[in-house]
Amino acid sequence: MAEIIEFIPKSERERIRLIREARAIYDSIFPPASTLGEQQDKAHASPGNERL
């Protein structure tokens, strides 16, 4: 069987790297909704946060 090798131009690799970096920065500032839900669940489950 023959293998197909795809060559990706350097400019395209750089564009992909920059997008990943920007996404990581954005997610650190504005966490995804699923992460926010988990954090809120943990906050409600921690001691001292019970409602009477």
C-alpha positions in Angstrom: 0.0 0.0 0.0 1.2 3.5 -0.8 1.2 6.2 1.9 -0.1 9.6 1.1 2.0 12.4 2.6 0.5 15.8 2.7 2.9 18.8 2.8 1.6 21.7 4.8 3.1 25.1 4.0 4.9 26.9 6.8 2.5 29.8 6.6 -0.4 27.4 7.2 1.3 25.7 10.2 2.0 29.2 11.7 -1.7 30.2 11.2 -2.8 27.0 13.0 -0.3 27.6 15.8 -1.5 31.2 16.3 -5.2 30.1 16.3 -4.4 27.5 19.0 -2.5 30.1 21.1 -5.3 32.6 20.8 -7.9 30.0 21.7 -5.9 29.0 24.8 -5.7 32.7 25.9 -9.4 33.2 25.3 -10.3 30.1 27.2 -8.1 31.2 30.1 -10.1 34.5 30.2 -13.5 33.2 29.4 -13.7 29.5 30.4 -16.0 27.3 28.4 -19.6 26.9 29.8 -19.0 23.2 30.8 -16.0 24.3 33.0 -18.1 27.1 34.6 -20.8 24.6 35.5 -18.3 22.3 37.1 -16.8 25.2 39.1 -20.2 26.2 40.3 -21.1 22.6 41.3 -17.8 22.4 43.3 -18.6 25.8 45.0 -22.0 24.6 46.1 -20.6 21.3 47.4 -17.9 22.9 49.5 -18.4 23.1 53.2 -19.9 26.3 54.5 -22.1 26.8 51.4 -25.1 24.9 52.6 -28.5 26.6 52.5 -30.8 26.3 55.5 
